[in-house]
C-alpha cells in the first residue's frame, strides 16, 4: 500500500531527531594547513560530506603564541576592520574543543603571523550536506 499523503513521510533531515540519536559515522582530517592571519579569503575551509552530529577541533601548531581562529562563516574570522563581526573563538596551542553542532563546514585561520596546523574529527549523520548548504554561514552570530 502506498502512502496516501507524501507530506508525512518520515525521512532523515535537519529536524529529524532519529538522525542525531543514531551513532555517527567517523570522519577525520589531520595536518590541515592553517594560513597566517590576514585575508579571510585565504582561510582554510573544512567541508563535511554530511551534516555533523559533533565536531572536535585541535590546534596542532607549535610555538607558545600559536593561537587558532575557528569560525562557522568565512567573514566571521575578520578582526582587523572596526566594523568586523568577530564571530570566532581561538584555541591555544595543543588545545582542542568538542562541539555538538550540526554544520557542514568550518573555517580556520591563524590568529597571528605564523602558519599552523590543525586536526578535525567529526561524527557525521546520514543527512546530506545539501540540506544545509550554507552551514549557518550568513546567520547572525556567524558573520551574518
VMD Tcl script that builds the backbone (N, CA, C; Angstrom):
set m [mol new atoms 432]
animate dup $m
set s [atomselect $m all]
$s set {name element resname resid chain x y z} {
  {N N UNK 1 A 0.841 -1.175 0.000}
  {CA C UNK 1 A 0.000 0.000 0.000}
  {C C UNK 1 A 0.891 1.244 0.000}
  {N N UNK 2 A 0.596 2.189 -0.812}
  {CA C UNK 2 A 1.390 3.414 -0.886}
  {C C UNK 2 A 0.873 4.426 0.128}
  {N N UNK 3 A 1.747 5.336 0.491}
  {CA C UNK 3 A 1.390 6.390 1.437}
  {C C UNK 3 A 0.449 7.362 0.725}
  {N N UNK 4 A -0.759 7.583 1.243}
  {CA C UNK 4 A -1.704 8.472 0.567}
  {C C UNK 4 A -1.288 9.934 0.611}
  {N N UNK 5 A -0.444 10.310 1.570}
  {CA C UNK 5 A -0.016 11.693 1.683}
  {C C UNK 5 A 1.509 11.751 1.738}
  {N N UNK 6 A 2.157 12.227 0.675}
  {CA C UNK 6 A 3.632 12.273 0.664}
  {C C UNK 6 A 4.211 13.276 1.654}
  {N N UNK 7 A 3.373 14.127 2.255}
  {CA C UNK 7 A 3.867 15.130 3.186}
  {C C UNK 7 A 4.179 14.563 4.574}
  {N N UNK 8 A 3.790 13.346 4.845}
  {CA C UNK 8 A 4.010 12.752 6.159}
  {C C UNK 8 A 4.980 11.585 6.111}
  {N N UNK 9 A 5.911 11.614 5.188}
  {CA C UNK 9 A 6.933 10.578 5.119}
  {C C UNK 9 A 8.048 10.918 6.107}
  {N N UNK 10 A 8.431 9.928 6.884}
  {CA C UNK 10 A 9.467 10.101 7.903}
  {C C UNK 10 A 10.813 9.766 7.284}
  {N N UNK 11 A 11.651 10.772 7.046}
  {CA C UNK 11 A 12.953 10.566 6.424}
  {C C UNK 11 A 14.022 11.344 7.195}
  {N N UNK 12 A 15.293 11.096 6.863}
  {CA C UNK 12 A 16.377 11.848 7.502}
  {C C UNK 12 A 16.265 13.312 7.117}
  {N N UNK 13 A 16.684 14.181 8.025}
  {CA C UNK 13 A 16.633 15.610 7.763}
  {C C UNK 13 A 17.091 16.396 8.977}
  {N N UNK 14 A 17.204 17.715 8.820}
  {CA C UNK 14 A 17.724 18.571 9.880}
  {C C UNK 14 A 16.895 18.522 11.153}
  {N N UNK 15 A 15.593 18.364 11.039}
  {CA C UNK 15 A 14.729 18.359 12.210}
  {C C UNK 15 A 14.261 16.957 12.588}
  {N N UNK 16 A 14.928 15.953 12.088}
  {CA C UNK 16 A 14.599 14.564 12.381}
  {C C UNK 16 A 15.449 14.096 13.550}
  {N N UNK 17 A 14.821 13.877 14.707}
  {CA C UNK 17 A 15.549 13.519 15.921}
  {C C UNK 17 A 16.353 12.233 15.747}
  {N N UNK 18 A 15.786 11.251 15.082}
  {CA C UNK 18 A 16.476 9.975 14.897}
  {C C UNK 18 A 17.795 10.115 14.158}
  {N N UNK 19 A 17.907 11.126 13.312}
  {CA C UNK 19 A 19.149 11.350 12.569}
  {C C UNK 19 A 20.310 11.688 13.499}
  {N N UNK 20 A 20.006 12.241 14.672}
  {CA C UNK 20 A 21.042 12.618 15.632}
  {C C UNK 20 A 21.183 11.597 16.765}
  {N N UNK 21 A 20.179 10.747 16.956}
  {CA C UNK 21 A 20.257 9.730 18.001}
  {C C UNK 21 A 21.088 8.528 17.564}
  {N N UNK 22 A 21.090 8.248 16.288}
  {CA C UNK 22 A 21.865 7.116 15.775}
  {C C UNK 22 A 23.351 7.418 15.914}
  {N N UNK 23 A 24.153 6.386 16.054}
  {CA C UNK 23 A 25.588 6.613 16.164}
  {C C UNK 23 A 26.108 7.244 14.869}
  {N N UNK 24 A 27.123 8.065 15.024}
  {CA C UNK 24 A 27.656 8.833 13.902}
  {C C UNK 24 A 28.697 8.044 13.122}
  {N N UNK 25 A 28.828 8.409 11.854}
  {CA C UNK 25 A 29.888 7.839 11.010}
  {C C UNK 25 A 31.163 8.651 11.246}
  {N N UNK 26 A 32.304 8.010 11.530}
  {CA C UNK 26 A 33.530 8.764 11.820}
  {C C UNK 26 A 34.101 9.465 10.590}
  {N N UNK 27 A 34.691 10.617 10.826}
  {CA C UNK 27 A 35.335 11.417 9.778}
  {C C UNK 27 A 36.520 12.133 10.424}
  {N N UNK 28 A 37.698 12.035 9.817}
  {CA C UNK 28 A 38.904 12.664 10.365}
  {C C UNK 28 A 39.707 13.312 9.241}
  {N N UNK 29 A 40.221 14.501 9.516}
  {CA C UNK 29 A 41.199 15.144 8.629}
  {C C UNK 29 A 42.264 15.752 9.530}
  {N N UNK 30 A 43.509 15.371 9.300}
  {CA C UNK 30 A 44.602 15.904 10.110}
  {C C UNK 30 A 45.606 16.605 9.210}
  {N N UNK 31 A 46.551 17.277 9.843}
  {CA C UNK 31 A 47.583 18.046 9.134}
  {C C UNK 31 A 46.966 19.077 8.183}
  {N N UNK 32 A 45.907 19.738 8.633}
  {CA C UNK 32 A 45.286 20.805 7.848}
  {C C UNK 32 A 46.185 22.035 7.931}
  {N N UNK 33 A 46.590 22.568 6.792}
  {CA C UNK 33 A 47.425 23.769 6.759}
  {C C UNK 33 A 46.560 24.985 7.071}
  {N N UNK 34 A 46.947 25.709 8.093}
  {CA C UNK 34 A 46.202 26.892 8.523}
  {C C UNK 34 A 47.010 28.125 8.140}
  {N N UNK 35 A 46.442 29.020 7.315}
  {CA C UNK 35 A 47.195 30.196 6.854}
  {C C UNK 35 A 47.363 31.259 7.944}
  {N N UNK 36 A 48.302 32.140 7.707}
  {CA C UNK 36 A 48.544 33.246 8.636}
  {C C UNK 36 A 47.336 34.168 8.668}
  {N N UNK 37 A 47.240 34.915 9.745}
  {CA C UNK 37 A 46.152 35.882 9.885}
  {C C UNK 37 A 46.260 36.927 8.784}
  {N N UNK 38 A 45.151 37.343 8.271}
  {CA C UNK 38 A 45.149 38.343 7.209}
  {C C UNK 38 A 43.891 38.238 6.392}
  {N N UNK 39 A 44.041 38.003 5.103}
  {CA C UNK 39 A 42.889 37.944 4.205}
  {C C UNK 39 A 42.023 36.721 4.527}
  {N N UNK 40 A 40.772 36.960 4.912}
  {CA C UNK 40 A 39.886 35.851 5.259}
  {C C UNK 40 A 39.583 34.968 4.054}
  {N N UNK 41 A 39.811 35.492 2.851}
  {CA C UNK 41 A 39.594 34.688 1.646}
  {C C UNK 41 A 40.549 33.500 1.601}
  {N N UNK 42 A 41.676 33.600 2.305}
  {CA C UNK 42 A 42.669 32.528 2.318}
  {C C UNK 42 A 42.459 31.526 3.443}
  {N N UNK 43 A 41.436 31.695 4.257}
  {CA C UNK 43 A 41.201 30.806 5.400}
  {C C UNK 43 A 41.020 29.366 4.938}
  {N N UNK 44 A 41.448 28.439 5.787}
  {CA C UNK 44 A 41.258 27.022 5.487}
  {C C UNK 44 A 39.784 26.681 5.704}
  {N N UNK 45 A 39.180 26.062 4.713}
  {CA C UNK 45 A 37.775 25.659 4.797}
  {C C UNK 45 A 37.714 24.141 4.877}
  {N N UNK 46 A 37.073 23.649 5.914}
  {CA C UNK 46 A 36.902 22.211 6.086}
  {C C UNK 46 A 35.448 21.888 5.761}
  {N N UNK 47 A 35.238 21.077 4.721}
  {CA C UNK 47 A 33.891 20.716 4.284}
  {C C UNK 47 A 33.579 19.280 4.684}
  {N N UNK 48 A 32.391 19.080 5.197}
  {CA C UNK 48 A 31.937 17.750 5.579}
  {C C UNK 48 A 30.941 17.245 4.538}
  {N N UNK 49 A 31.003 15.972 4.157}
  {CA C UNK 49 A 30.089 15.441 3.146}
  {C C UNK 49 A 28.651 15.286 3.639}
  {N N UNK 50 A 28.486 15.240 4.963}
  {CA C UNK 50 A 27.162 15.149 5.576}
  {C C UNK 50 A 27.106 16.112 6.758}
  {N N UNK 51 A 25.926 16.392 7.241}
  {CA C UNK 51 A 25.753 17.242 8.412}
  {C C UNK 51 A 26.363 16.532 9.622}
  {N N UNK 52 A 27.062 17.287 10.443}
  {CA C UNK 52 A 27.738 16.694 11.598}
  {C C UNK 52 A 26.790 16.526 12.780}
  {N N UNK 53 A 27.120 15.561 13.607}
  {CA C UNK 53 A 26.472 15.374 14.908}
  {C C UNK 53 A 27.344 16.040 15.971}
  {N N UNK 54 A 28.661 15.940 15.788}
  {CA C UNK 54 A 29.619 16.605 16.663}
  {C C UNK 54 A 30.884 16.908 15.859}
  {N N UNK 55 A 31.661 17.860 16.349}
  {CA C UNK 55 A 32.938 18.242 15.729}
  {C C UNK 55 A 33.955 18.469 16.839}
  {N N UNK 56 A 35.158 17.939 16.676}
  {CA C UNK 56 A 36.268 18.217 17.578}
  {C C UNK 56 A 37.376 18.857 16.760}
  {N N UNK 57 A 37.861 20.000 17.228}
  {CA C UNK 57 A 38.911 20.749 16.533}
  {C C UNK 57 A 40.112 20.819 17.460}
  {N N UNK 58 A 41.293 20.518 16.917}
  {CA C UNK 58 A 42.526 20.558 17.714}
  {C C UNK 58 A 43.541 21.455 17.028}
  {N N UNK 59 A 44.158 22.322 17.806}
  {CA C UNK 59 A 45.236 23.184 17.324}
  {C C UNK 59 A 46.544 22.414 17.482}
  {N N UNK 60 A 47.106 21.974 16.371}
  {CA C UNK 60 A 48.352 21.208 16.386}
  {C C UNK 60 A 49.584 22.072 16.139}
  {N N UNK 61 A 49.435 23.394 16.154}
  {CA C UNK 61 A 50.548 24.308 15.874}
  {C C UNK 61 A 51.586 24.244 16.985}
  {N N UNK 62 A 52.823 24.604 16.638}
  {CA C UNK 62 A 53.905 24.676 17.621}
  {C C UNK 62 A 54.248 26.136 17.869}
  {N N UNK 63 A 54.701 26.437 19.030}
  {CA C UNK 63 A 55.033 27.818 19.386}
  {C C UNK 63 A 54.072 28.309 20.450}
  {N N UNK 64 A 54.580 29.087 21.384}
  {CA C UNK 64 A 53.771 29.493 22.532}
  {C C UNK 64 A 52.634 30.445 22.177}
  {N N UNK 65 A 52.756 31.176 21.091}
  {CA C UNK 65 A 51.716 32.131 20.711}
  {C C UNK 65 A 50.917 31.656 19.503}
  {N N UNK 66 A 50.879 30.361 19.269}
  {CA C UNK 66 A 50.235 29.806 18.076}
  {C C UNK 66 A 48.751 29.566 18.294}
  {N N UNK 67 A 47.987 30.645 18.365}
  {CA C UNK 67 A 46.541 30.501 18.530}
  {C C UNK 67 A 45.868 30.308 17.183}
  {N N UNK 68 A 44.746 29.627 17.210}
  {CA C UNK 68 A 43.993 29.276 16.009}
  {C C UNK 68 A 42.605 29.879 16.105}
  {N N UNK 69 A 42.181 30.595 15.057}
  {CA C UNK 69 A 40.813 31.115 14.999}
  {C C UNK 69 A 39.912 30.053 14.385}
  {N N UNK 70 A 38.740 29.887 14.958}
  {CA C UNK 70 A 37.743 28.938 14.460}
  {C C UNK 70 A 36.435 29.685 14.291}
  {N N UNK 71 A 35.788 29.497 13.122}
  {CA C UNK 71 A 34.513 30.160 12.869}
  {C C UNK 71 A 33.624 29.271 12.009}
  {N N UNK 72 A 32.351 29.614 11.971}
  {CA C UNK 72 A 31.385 28.872 11.172}
  {C C UNK 72 A 30.989 29.646 9.929}
  {N N UNK 73 A 31.652 30.779 9.687}
  {CA C UNK 73 A 31.492 31.563 8.479}
  {C C UNK 73 A 32.817 32.219 8.152}
  {N N UNK 74 A 33.166 32.290 6.877}
  {CA C UNK 74 A 34.456 32.864 6.470}
  {C C UNK 74 A 34.603 34.305 6.949}
  {N N UNK 75 A 33.590 35.135 6.749}
  {CA C UNK 75 A 33.668 36.541 7.135}
  {C C UNK 75 A 33.746 36.729 8.645}
  {N N UNK 76 A 33.337 35.736 9.399}
  {CA C UNK 76 A 33.379 35.831 10.856}
  {C C UNK 76 A 34.809 35.845 11.395}
  {N N UNK 77 A 35.783 35.421 10.597}
  {CA C UNK 77 A 37.184 35.378 11.026}
  {C C UNK 77 A 37.848 36.752 11.059}
  {N N UNK 78 A 37.255 37.750 10.445}
  {CA C UNK 78 A 37.858 39.066 10.304}
  {C C UNK 78 A 37.846 39.817 11.633}
  {N N UNK 79 A 39.003 40.290 12.057}
  {CA C UNK 79 A 39.030 41.116 13.270}
  {C C UNK 79 A 39.836 42.393 13.074}
  {N N UNK 80 A 40.242 42.669 11.836}
  {CA C UNK 80 A 41.047 43.859 11.594}
  {C C UNK 80 A 40.192 45.088 11.331}
  {N N UNK 81 A 39.020 44.915 10.810}
  {CA C UNK 81 A 38.145 46.035 10.498}
  {C C UNK 81 A 37.362 46.457 11.741}
  {N N UNK 82 A 37.175 47.757 11.956}
  {CA C UNK 82 A 36.385 48.204 13.113}
  {C C UNK 82 A 34.941 47.698 13.057}
  {N N UNK 83 A 34.439 47.476 11.855}
  {CA C UNK 83 A 33.052 47.012 11.722}
  {C C UNK 83 A 32.967 45.492 11.611}
  {N N UNK 84 A 34.079 44.810 11.823}
  {CA C UNK 84 A 34.099 43.351 11.702}
  {C C UNK 84 A 33.198 42.714 12.762}
  {N N UNK 85 A 32.584 41.616 12.390}
  {CA C UNK 85 A 31.656 40.946 13.297}
  {C C UNK 85 A 32.370 40.166 14.388}
  {N N UNK 86 A 33.565 39.677 14.132}
  {CA C UNK 86 A 34.368 38.942 15.114}
  {C C UNK 86 A 33.586 37.795 15.750}
  {N N UNK 87 A 32.983 36.992 14.940}
  {CA C UNK 87 A 32.225 35.832 15.421}
  {C C UNK 87 A 33.067 34.574 15.332}
  {N N UNK 88 A 34.201 34.576 16.030}
  {CA C UNK 88 A 35.082 33.422 16.058}
  {C C UNK 88 A 35.561 33.216 17.488}
  {N N UNK 89 A 36.191 32.073 17.735}
  {CA C UNK 89 A 36.850 31.853 19.010}
  {C C UNK 89 A 38.256 31.360 18.702}
  {N N UNK 90 A 39.135 31.415 19.686}
  {CA C UNK 90 A 40.509 30.985 19.466}
  {C C UNK 90 A 40.824 29.766 20.334}
  {N N UNK 91 A 41.714 28.943 19.798}
  {CA C UNK 91 A 42.222 27.776 20.516}
  {C C UNK 91 A 43.719 27.956 20.713}
  {N N UNK 92 A 44.174 27.783 21.926}
  {CA C UNK 92 A 45.605 27.863 22.217}
  {C C UNK 92 A 46.315 26.631 21.663}
  {N N UNK 93 A 47.628 26.727 21.567}
  {CA C UNK 93 A 48.449 25.614 21.083}
  {C C UNK 93 A 48.148 24.355 21.882}
  {N N UNK 94 A 48.036 23.227 21.182}
  {CA C UNK 94 A 47.807 21.897 21.759}
  {C C UNK 94 A 46.480 21.757 22.495}
  {N N UNK 95 A 45.559 22.677 22.277}
  {CA C UNK 95 A 44.251 22.545 22.912}
  {C C UNK 95 A 43.229 22.084 21.880}
  {N N UNK 96 A 42.105 21.613 22.387}
  {CA C UNK 96 A 41.044 21.164 21.490}
  {C C UNK 96 A 39.696 21.500 22.102}
  {N N UNK 97 A 38.673 21.420 21.285}
  {CA C UNK 97 A 37.310 21.661 21.742}
  {C C UNK 97 A 36.386 20.717 20.989}
  {N N UNK 98 A 35.411 20.186 21.696}
  {CA C UNK 98 A 34.395 19.327 21.080}
  {C C UNK 98 A 33.057 20.038 21.163}
  {N N UNK 99 A 32.366 20.071 20.039}
  {CA C UNK 99 A 31.101 20.796 19.937}
  {C C UNK 99 A 30.023 19.895 19.351}
  {N N UNK 100 A 28.845 19.920 19.904}
  {CA C UNK 100 A 27.725 19.168 19.347}
  {C C UNK 100 A 26.901 20.108 18.480}
  {N N UNK 101 A 27.416 20.388 17.293}
  {CA C UNK 101 A 26.770 21.299 16.351}
  {C C UNK 101 A 26.488 20.577 15.047}
  {N N UNK 102 A 25.413 20.962 14.401}
  {CA C UNK 102 A 25.103 20.433 13.081}
  {C C UNK 102 A 25.575 21.460 12.048}
  {N N UNK 103 A 26.717 21.171 11.454}
  {CA C UNK 103 A 27.332 22.054 10.462}
  {C C UNK 103 A 27.800 21.217 9.274}
  {N N UNK 104 A 28.107 21.890 8.176}
  {CA C UNK 104 A 28.668 21.214 7.006}
  {C C UNK 104 A 30.038 21.775 6.641}
  {N N UNK 105 A 30.468 22.823 7.349}
  {CA C UNK 105 A 31.806 23.371 7.117}
  {C C UNK 105 A 32.230 24.232 8.295}
  {N N UNK 106 A 33.542 24.339 8.463}
  {CA C UNK 106 A 34.128 25.259 9.428}
  {C C UNK 106 A 35.306 25.955 8.759}
  {N N UNK 107 A 35.721 27.073 9.325}
  {CA C UNK 107 A 36.810 27.863 8.764}
  {C C UNK 107 A 37.882 28.061 9.829}
  {N N UNK 108 A 39.142 27.914 9.409}
  {CA C UNK 108 A 40.286 28.012 10.313}
  {C C UNK 108 A 41.304 29.012 9.789}
  {N N UNK 109 A 41.884 29.788 10.702}
  {CA C UNK 109 A 42.926 30.740 10.331}
  {C C UNK 109 A 43.773 31.010 11.569}
  {N N UNK 110 A 45.049 31.259 11.370}
  {CA C UNK 110 A 45.943 31.595 12.466}
  {C C UNK 110 A 45.512 32.929 13.072}
  {N N UNK 111 A 45.814 33.136 14.327}
  {CA C UNK 111 A 45.500 34.410 14.971}
  {C C UNK 111 A 46.725 35.320 15.007}
  {N N UNK 112 A 47.745 34.988 14.232}
  {CA C UNK 112 A 48.960 35.797 14.194}
  {C C UNK 112 A 49.686 35.609 12.880}
  {N N UNK 113 A 50.945 36.023 12.856}
  {CA C UNK 113 A 51.746 35.986 11.635}
  {C C UNK 113 A 52.539 34.686 11.535}
  {N N UNK 114 A 51.899 33.577 11.670}
  {CA C UNK 114 A 52.555 32.283 11.589}
  {C C UNK 114 A 51.594 31.280 10.965}
  {N N UNK 115 A 52.159 30.295 10.292}
  {CA C UNK 115 A 51.347 29.212 9.744}
  {C C UNK 115 A 51.129 28.180 10.842}
  {N N UNK 116 A 49.999 27.499 10.776}
  {CA C UNK 116 A 49.720 26.483 11.773}
  {C C UNK 116 A 49.180 25.224 11.133}
  {N N UNK 117 A 48.885 24.271 11.967}
  {CA C UNK 117 A 48.244 23.032 11.524}
  {C C UNK 117 A 47.127 22.697 12.503}
  {N N UNK 118 A 46.159 21.962 12.001}
  {CA C UNK 118 A 45.018 21.584 12.828}
  {C C UNK 118 A 44.526 20.206 12.427}
  {N N UNK 119 A 43.775 19.613 13.325}
  {CA C UNK 119 A 43.097 18.346 13.056}
  {C C UNK 119 A 41.618 18.527 13.377}
  {N N UNK 120 A 40.780 17.868 12.598}
  {CA C UNK 120 A 39.335 17.925 12.824}
  {C C UNK 120 A 38.794 16.506 12.813}
  {N N UNK 121 A 38.049 16.186 13.846}
  {CA C UNK 121 A 37.367 14.899 13.956}
  {C C UNK 121 A 35.884 15.204 14.047}
  {N N UNK 122 A 35.086 14.490 13.283}
  {CA C UNK 122 A 33.645 14.739 13.302}
  {C C UNK 122 A 32.881 13.428 13.277}
  {N N UNK 123 A 31.677 13.490 13.757}
  {CA C UNK 123 A 30.736 12.394 13.635}
  {C C UNK 123 A 29.664 12.846 12.667}
  {N N UNK 124 A 29.478 12.107 11.598}
  {CA C UNK 124 A 28.540 12.514 10.551}
  {C C UNK 124 A 27.218 11.776 10.681}
  {N N UNK 125 A 26.138 12.500 10.421}
  {CA C UNK 125 A 24.809 11.905 10.351}
  {C C UNK 125 A 24.593 11.377 8.935}
  {N N UNK 126 A 23.434 10.855 8.663}
  {CA C UNK 126 A 23.078 10.415 7.311}
  {C C UNK 126 A 22.459 11.543 6.500}
  {N N UNK 127 A 22.424 12.752 7.052}
  {CA C UNK 127 A 21.819 13.904 6.388}
  {C C UNK 127 A 22.821 14.496 5.401}
  {N N UNK 128 A 22.468 14.543 4.138}
  {CA C UNK 128 A 23.348 15.085 3.102}
  {C C UNK 128 A 23.646 16.557 3.378}
  {N N UNK 129 A 24.850 16.987 3.043}
  {CA C UNK 129 A 25.217 18.395 3.231}
  {C C UNK 129 A 24.360 19.333 2.385}
  {N N UNK 130 A 23.670 18.808 1.383}
  {CA C UNK 130 A 22.785 19.643 0.564}
  {C C UNK 130 A 21.586 20.158 1.365}
  {N N UNK 131 A 21.285 19.540 2.516}
  {CA C UNK 131 A 20.209 20.016 3.386}
  {C C UNK 131 A 20.609 21.290 4.128}
  {N N UNK 132 A 21.908 21.558 4.213}
  {CA C UNK 132 A 22.427 22.721 4.932}
  {C C UNK 132 A 23.586 23.324 4.138}
  {N N UNK 133 A 23.311 23.833 2.935}
  {CA C UNK 133 A 24.395 24.262 2.042}
  {C C UNK 133 A 25.220 25.445 2.560}
  {N N UNK 134 A 24.638 26.336 3.347}
  {CA C UNK 134 A 25.408 27.484 3.844}
  {C C UNK 134 A 26.021 27.219 5.207}
  {N N UNK 135 A 25.630 26.117 5.854}
  {CA C UNK 135 A 26.168 25.748 7.173}
  {C C UNK 135 A 26.062 26.899 8.163}
  {N N UNK 136 A 24.972 27.653 8.130}
  {CA C UNK 136 A 24.710 28.772 9.044}
  {C C UNK 136 A 25.630 29.960 8.789}
  {N N UNK 137 A 26.333 29.975 7.674}
  {CA C UNK 137 A 27.379 30.970 7.420}
  {C C UNK 137 A 26.898 32.423 7.474}
  {N N UNK 138 A 25.738 32.732 6.959}
  {CA C UNK 138 A 25.292 34.128 6.921}
  {C C UNK 138 A 24.249 34.466 7.973}
  {N N UNK 139 A 24.132 33.628 8.985}
  {CA C UNK 139 A 23.192 33.881 10.057}
  {C C UNK 139 A 23.842 34.761 11.117}
  {N N UNK 140 A 23.044 35.542 11.856}
  {CA C UNK 140 A 23.611 36.356 12.942}
  {C C UNK 140 A 24.400 35.485 13.916}
  {N N UNK 141 A 25.541 35.982 14.335}
  {CA C UNK 141 A 26.418 35.246 15.225}
  {C C UNK 141 A 27.438 34.404 14.487}
  {N N UNK 142 A 27.301 34.317 13.167}
  {CA C UNK 142 A 28.236 33.548 12.342}
  {C C UNK 142 A 28.780 34.403 11.205}
  {N N UNK 143 A 28.886 35.678 11.419}
  {CA C UNK 143 A 29.408 36.570 10.388}
  {C C UNK 143 A 28.321 37.188 9.530}
  {N N UNK 144 A 27.071 36.915 9.841}
  {CA C UNK 144 A 25.958 37.425 9.024}
  {C C UNK 144 A 25.345 38.661 9.567}
}
mol reanalyze $m
mol bondsrecalc $m
mol representation Tube
mol addrep $m
